[in-house]
Amino acid sequence: MTNSPALARNLMRSHETAVLATNLPGDGHPYASLVLVAADYDAAPILLISDLAEHSKNIAADDRVSLLFDGTRGLAAPLTGARLSLQGRAVRNNCGRLRRRFLARHEDAADYADFADFGFYRMAVERGHLVAGFGKIEWIDGAELLLPSAGAAAFDALEPGAVSHMNEDHGDAIQDYAQYLLGGANRDAGTGWAMTGCDPEGCDLRRGGEVLRLGFDTPVNDGDSLHRALVTLARTARANAP
């Protein structure tokens, strides 16, 4: 399968919800629930969950979890679409980077993120099972699936400024990305979109309840390469305009 880890990471980064499977204490019966999700710079999933929730109680007893990312919604034949089941462990981690990335993607979560019973978790990914259509099935080891984490510190420093700059000074480019690169001419003239985050492989856009993923042709690793990638995509979007 061509570049399966990149396809798997794109599924992880493109979705704002996932199905979380945990193990009930006692009999170990699987328990599935819907959760909000964001992605760290290496694509590792970030969760914000309450200690009072059933899945959190399960994690406290057994931190092994699975997350399902479903890329089949809206397809006439859903089973031809891609989906990814991750296996790993849910590790509580309230560091500022995870908090900032999660709340940028899920702004409403700021209303309860500081409640005493809520905590952020980063999934330690062990492997993923990717199904990209009929006969396109494989397991991917976690070390191959995630990006190297060495560039996280650099992105942690540059992302907030880059996102603010794009939203404040280049909002027209963001609308062009949405309309002419990601949505086609029928996407309401592309208005109302904002950038919520960027990482080595692309940027995330939101308009109300809609999210879009803007991917880069090649990964970026610093401010200069991020700037060049965004400028190139803006030019391509304008060239696609009628």
C-alpha positions as a Markdown table, in Angstrom:
| # | Residue | x | y | z |
|---|---|---|---|---|
| 1 | Met | 0.0 | 0.0 | 0.0 |
| 2 | Thr | 1.5 | 3.3 | -1.0 |
| 3 | Asn | 2.7 | 5.4 | 1.9 |
| 4 | Ser | 0.3 | 3.8 | 4.4 |
| 5 | Pro | 1.7 | 5.6 | 7.5 |
| 6 | Ala | 1.0 | 9.0 | 5.8 |
| 7 | Leu | -2.5 | 7.9 | 5.0 |
| 8 | Ala | -3.1 | 6.7 | 8.5 |
| 9 | Arg | -1.8 | 10.0 | 10.0 |
| 10 | Asn | -4.0 | 12.0 | 7.7 |
| 11 | Leu | -7.0 | 10.1 | 9.1 |
| 12 | Met | -5.9 | 10.8 | 12.6 |
| 13 | Arg | -5.3 | 14.5 | 11.9 |
| 14 | Ser | -8.5 | 15.0 | 9.8 |
| 15 | His | -11.1 | 13.9 | 12.4 |
| 16 | Glu | -12.3 | 15.8 | 15.5 |
| 17 | Thr | -14.1 | 12.8 | 16.9 |
| 18 | Ala | -13.1 | 9.1 | 17.3 |
| 19 | Val | -14.6 | 6.0 | 18.9 |
| 20 | Leu | -12.7 | 5.1 | 22.1 |
| 21 | Ala | -12.7 | 1.4 | 23.2 |
| 22 | Thr | -11.7 | 0.6 | 26.8 |
| 23 | Asn | -12.0 | -2.5 | 28.9 |
| 24 | Leu | -14.6 | -2.8 | 31.7 |
| 25 | Pro | -13.0 | -3.8 | 35.0 |
| 26 | Gly | -13.8 | -7.3 | 36.1 |
| 27 | Asp | -14.9 | -9.2 | 33.0 |
| 28 | Gly | -12.8 | -7.1 | 30.6 |
| 29 | His | -15.8 | -6.6 | 28.3 |
| 30 | Pro | -15.1 | -3.9 | 25.6 |
| 31 | Tyr | -16.8 | -0.6 | 26.1 |
| 32 | Ala | -17.0 | 1.9 | 23.2 |
| 33 | Ser | -17.7 | 5.6 | 23.5 |
| 34 | Leu | -17.5 | 8.7 | 21.3 |
| 35 | Val | -14.8 | 11.2 | 22.2 |
| 36 | Leu | -13.4 | 14.5 | 21.0 |
| 37 | Val | -9.8 | 14.2 | 19.7 |
| 38 | Ala | -6.9 | 16.4 | 18.5 |
| 39 | Ala | -3.5 | 15.4 | 17.3 |
| 40 | Asp | 0.0 | 16.2 | 18.7 |
| 41 | Tyr | 2.7 | 17.3 | 16.2 |
| 42 | Asp | 3.7 | 13.7 | 15.6 |
| 43 | Ala | 0.0 | 12.8 | 15.1 |
| 44 | Ala | -0.4 | 11.0 | 18.5 |
| 45 | Pro | -4.0 | 11.5 | 19.6 |
| 46 | Ile | -4.9 | 13.9 | 22.4 |
| 47 | Leu | -8.0 | 13.4 | 24.5 |
| 48 | Leu | -9.7 | 15.5 | 27.2 |
| 49 | Ile | -11.9 | 13.3 | 29.4 |
| 50 | Ser | -13.6 | 13.4 | 32.8 |
| 51 | Asp | -12.6 | 11.1 | 35.7 |
| 52 | Leu | -16.4 | 10.6 | 36.2 |
| 53 | Ala | -16.9 | 9.1 | 32.7 |
| 54 | Glu | -17.1 | 5.3 | 32.3 |
| 55 | His | -14.1 | 5.2 | 29.9 |
| 56 | Ser | -11.9 | 7.1 | 32.4 |
| 57 | Lys | -12.7 | 4.6 | 35.2 |
| 58 | Asn | -11.8 | 1.8 | 32.8 |
| 59 | Ile | -8.5 | 3.5 | 31.9 |
| 60 | Ala | -7.6 | 3.9 | 35.5 |
| 61 | Ala | -7.9 | 0.1 | 35.9 |
| 62 | Asp | -6.4 | -0.8 | 32.5 |
| 63 | Asp | -4.8 | 1.9 | 30.4 |
| 64 | Arg | -4.9 | -0.2 | 27.1 |
| 65 | Val | -7.2 | 1.5 | 24.6 |
| 66 | Ser | -8.2 | 1.5 | 21.0 |
| 67 | Leu | -9.3 | 4.5 | 18.9 |
| 68 | Leu | -11.2 | 4.1 | 15.6 |
| 69 | Phe | -11.0 | 6.9 | 13.0 |
| 70 | Asp | -13.7 | 6.6 | 10.4 |
| 71 | Gly | -13.1 | 8.0 | 7.0 |
| 72 | Thr | -16.1 | 6.4 | 5.3 |
| 73 | Arg | -18.8 | 8.8 | 6.2 |
| 74 | Gly | -20.7 | 10.3 | 3.2 |
| 75 | Leu | -19.5 | 7.7 | 0.8 |
| 76 | Ala | -22.0 | 5.9 | -1.4 |
| 77 | Ala | -20.2 | 2.6 | -0.6 |
| 78 | Pro | -18.7 | 3.1 | 2.9 |
| 79 | Leu | -16.6 | 0.0 | 2.9 |
| 80 | Thr | -14.5 | 1.4 | 0.1 |
| 81 | Gly | -13.3 | 4.2 | 2.4 |
| 82 | Ala | -10.4 | 4.3 | 4.8 |
| 83 | Arg | -10.5 | 3.6 | 8.5 |
| 84 | Leu | -7.9 | 3.2 | 11.1 |
| 85 | Ser | -8.0 | 1.3 | 14.5 |
| 86 | Leu | -5.2 | 2.4 | 16.8 |
| 87 | Gln | -3.9 | 0.3 | 19.7 |
| 88 | Gly | -2.0 | 1.8 | 22.6 |
| 89 | Arg | -2.1 | 3.2 | 26.1 |
| 90 | Ala | -3.9 | 6.3 | 27.4 |
| 91 | Val | -1.3 | 8.3 | 29.4 |
| 92 | Arg | -2.5 | 11.3 | 31.4 |
| 93 | Asn | -0.5 | 14.4 | 30.5 |
| 94 | Asn | -1.6 | 17.9 | 31.3 |
| 95 | Cys | 1.3 | 19.7 | 29.6 |
| 96 | Gly | 0.6 | 23.1 | 28.0 |
| 97 | Arg | 1.3 | 21.9 | 24.4 |
| 98 | Leu | -1.4 | 19.3 | 24.5 |
| 99 | Arg | -3.9 | 21.6 | 26.2 |
| 100 | Arg | -3.3 | 24.4 | 23.7 |
| 101 | Arg | -3.6 | 22.1 | 20.6 |
| 102 | Phe | -6.8 | 20.5 | 21.9 |
| 103 | Leu | -8.5 | 23.7 | 22.9 |
| 104 | Ala | -7.6 | 25.3 | 19.6 |
| 105 | Arg | -9.4 | 22.5 | 17.8 |
| 106 | His | -12.3 | 22.3 | 20.3 |
| 107 | Glu | -12.8 | 25.9 | 21.5 |
| 108 | Asp | -16.0 | 25.0 | 23.5 |
| 109 | Ala | -14.0 | 22.6 | 25.6 |
| 110 | Ala | -12.4 | 25.6 | 27.4 |
| 111 | Asp | -15.7 | 25.8 | 29.3 |
| 112 | Tyr | -14.9 | 22.7 | 31.3 |
| 113 | Ala | -11.2 | 21.9 | 30.7 |
| 114 | Asp | -10.2 | 23.4 | 34.1 |
| 115 | Phe | -12.8 | 21.4 | 36.1 |
| 116 | Ala | -11.1 | 19.3 | 38.7 |
| 117 | Asp | -12.3 | 16.0 | 37.3 |
| 118 | Phe | -11.1 | 16.6 | 33.7 |
| 119 | Gly | -7.6 | 15.7 | 32.4 |
| 120 | Phe | -5.7 | 15.6 | 29.1 |
| 121 | Tyr | -4.4 | 12.3 | 27.8 |
| 122 | Arg | -1.8 | 11.5 | 25.1 |
| 123 | Met | -2.1 | 8.1 | 23.5 |
| 124 | Ala | 1.1 | 6.1 | 23.4 |
| 125 | Val | 0.5 | 4.5 | 20.0 |
| 126 | Glu | 1.8 | 0.9 | 19.7 |
| 127 | Arg | 0.4 | 0.0 | 16.3 |
| 128 | Gly | -2.5 | 0.7 | 13.9 |
| 129 | His | -4.7 | -1.4 | 11.7 |
| 130 | Leu | -5.4 | 0.5 | 8.4 |
| 131 | Val | -8.2 | -0.6 | 6.1 |
| 132 | Ala | -8.1 | 1.6 | 3.0 |
| 133 | Gly | -10.7 | -0.2 | 0.9 |
| 134 | Phe | -11.3 | -3.8 | -0.2 |
| 135 | Gly | -8.1 | -5.8 | 0.0 |
| 136 | Lys | -6.0 | -2.8 | 1.2 |
| 137 | Ile | -5.4 | -3.9 | 4.8 |
| 138 | Glu | -2.3 | -3.8 | 6.9 |
| 139 | Trp | -0.9 | -3.4 | 10.4 |
| 140 | Ile | 1.5 | -0.5 | 10.9 |
| 141 | Asp | 4.0 | -0.4 | 13.9 |
| 142 | Gly | 3.7 | 2.7 | 16.1 |
| 143 | Ala | 7.3 | 3.7 | 15.5 |
| 144 | Glu | 6.6 | 3.8 | 11.7 |
| 145 | Leu | 3.1 | 5.4 | 12.0 |
| 146 | Leu | 4.1 | 8.5 | 14.0 |
| 147 | Leu | 6.4 | 11.2 | 12.9 |
| 148 | Pro | 9.7 | 11.6 | 14.7 |
| 149 | Ser | 9.1 | 13.8 | 17.8 |
| 150 | Ala | 12.3 | 15.7 | 17.5 |
| 151 | Gly | 10.7 | 18.6 | 15.7 |
| 152 | Ala | 7.9 | 19.1 | 18.4 |
| 153 | Ala | 9.8 | 21.7 | 20.3 |
| 154 | Ala | 10.3 | 23.9 | 17.2 |
| 155 | Phe | 6.7 | 23.7 | 16.2 |
| 156 | Asp | 5.5 | 24.4 | 19.7 |
| 157 | Ala | 7.3 | 27.7 | 19.5 |
| 158 | Leu | 6.3 | 28.7 | 16.0 |
| 159 | Glu | 2.7 | 27.4 | 15.7 |
| 160 | Pro | 0.8 | 30.0 | 17.8 |
| 161 | Gly | 2.3 | 33.0 | 16.0 |
| 162 | Ala | 1.9 | 31.4 | 12.6 |
| 163 | Val | -1.7 | 30.6 | 13.1 |
| 164 | Ser | -2.5 | 34.1 | 14.5 |
| 165 | His | -0.7 | 35.7 | 11.6 |
| 166 | Met | -2.6 | 33.7 | 9.0 |
| 167 | Asn | -6.0 | 34.4 | 10.7 |
| 168 | Glu | -5.3 | 38.1 | 11.3 |
| 169 | Asp | -3.4 | 39.0 | 8.1 |
| 170 | His | -4.2 | 36.4 | 5.5 |
| 171 | Gly | -7.8 | 35.4 | 6.1 |
| 172 | Asp | -8.4 | 35.7 | 2.3 |
| 173 | Ala | -5.8 | 32.9 | 1.7 |
| 174 | Ile | -7.5 | 30.7 | 4.2 |
| 175 | Gln | -10.9 | 31.1 | 2.4 |
| 176 | Asp | -9.1 | 30.3 | -0.9 |
| 177 | Tyr | -7.7 | 27.2 | 0.6 |
| 178 | Ala | -11.1 | 26.0 | 1.7 |
| 179 | Gln | -12.9 | 26.9 | -1.6 |
| 180 | Tyr | -10.3 | 26.2 | -4.3 |
| 181 | Leu | -8.2 | 23.4 | -2.8 |
| 182 | Leu | -10.5 | 21.5 | -0.4 |
| 183 | Gly | -14.1 | 22.1 | -1.2 |
| 184 | Gly | -14.8 | 23.0 | -4.8 |
| 185 | Ala | -16.7 | 25.9 | -6.1 |
| 186 | Asn | -19.9 | 25.0 | -4.2 |
| 187 | Arg | -18.4 | 25.6 | -0.7 |
| 188 | Asp | -20.3 | 28.9 | 0.0 |
| 189 | Ala | -17.6 | 31.0 | -1.6 |
| 190 | Gly | -15.2 | 29.7 | 1.1 |
| 191 | Thr | -16.2 | 32.4 | 3.6 |
| 192 | Gly | -16.0 | 32.1 | 7.4 |
| 193 | Trp | -13.0 | 29.7 | 7.7 |
| 194 | Ala | -10.3 | 30.1 | 10.3 |
| 195 | Met | -7.0 | 28.2 | 10.9 |
| 196 | Thr | -6.9 | 26.4 | 14.2 |
| 197 | Gly | -3.5 | 24.7 | 14.0 |
| 198 | Cys | -0.5 | 23.6 | 12.0 |
| 199 | Asp | 1.9 | 20.8 | 12.2 |
| 200 | Pro | 4.7 | 19.3 | 10.0 |
| 201 | Glu | 2.2 | 17.8 | 7.6 |
| 202 | Gly | -0.4 | 20.4 | 7.2 |
| 203 | Cys | -3.0 | 22.8 | 8.8 |
| 204 | Asp | -6.4 | 22.5 | 10.3 |
| 205 | Leu | -9.3 | 24.7 | 9.3 |
| 206 | Arg | -12.7 | 25.2 | 11.0 |
| 207 | Arg | -16.0 | 26.9 | 10.2 |
| 208 | Gly | -18.6 | 26.3 | 12.9 |
| 209 | Gly | -19.1 | 22.5 | 13.0 |
| 210 | Glu | -17.1 | 21.8 | 9.8 |
| 211 | Val | -13.4 | 20.9 | 9.8 |
| 212 | Leu | -11.0 | 20.6 | 6.9 |
| 213 | Arg | -7.5 | 19.3 | 6.6 |
| 214 | Leu | -5.0 | 21.2 | 4.4 |
| 215 | Gly | -2.1 | 18.9 | 3.7 |
| 216 | Phe | 1.4 | 19.9 | 2.6 |
| 217 | Asp | 3.1 | 18.1 | -0.4 |
| 218 | Thr | 6.2 | 17.5 | 1.8 |
| 219 | Pro | 6.6 | 17.8 | 5.6 |
| 220 | Val | 7.9 | 21.1 | 6.9 |
| 221 | Asn | 10.3 | 21.5 | 9.9 |
| 222 | Asp | 10.7 | 25.2 | 10.6 |
| 223 | Gly | 9.2 | 28.6 | 10.1 |
| 224 | Asp | 10.8 | 29.2 | 6.7 |
| 225 | Ser | 9.6 | 25.9 | 5.2 |
| 226 | Leu | 6.1 | 26.5 | 6.8 |
| 227 | His | 5.9 | 29.9 | 5.2 |
| 228 | Arg | 6.9 | 28.6 | 1.8 |
| 229 | Ala | 4.4 | 25.8 | 2.0 |
| 230 | Leu | 1.5 | 28.2 | 2.8 |
| 231 | Val | 2.5 | 30.7 | 0.1 |
| 232 | Thr | 2.7 | 27.9 | -2.5 |
| 233 | Leu | -0.7 | 26.6 | -1.5 |
| 234 | Ala | -2.2 | 30.1 | -1.6 |
| 235 | Arg | -0.8 | 30.6 | -5.2 |
| 236 | Thr | -2.2 | 27.2 | -6.2 |
| 237 | Ala | -5.6 | 28.1 | -4.8 |
| 238 | Arg | -5.7 | 31.4 | -6.6 |
| 239 | Ala | -4.7 | 29.7 | -9.8 |
| 240 | Asn | -7.7 | 27.3 | -9.4 |
| 241 | Ala | -10.1 | 30.2 | -8.9 |
| 242 | Pro | -12.5 | 30.7 | -11.9 |
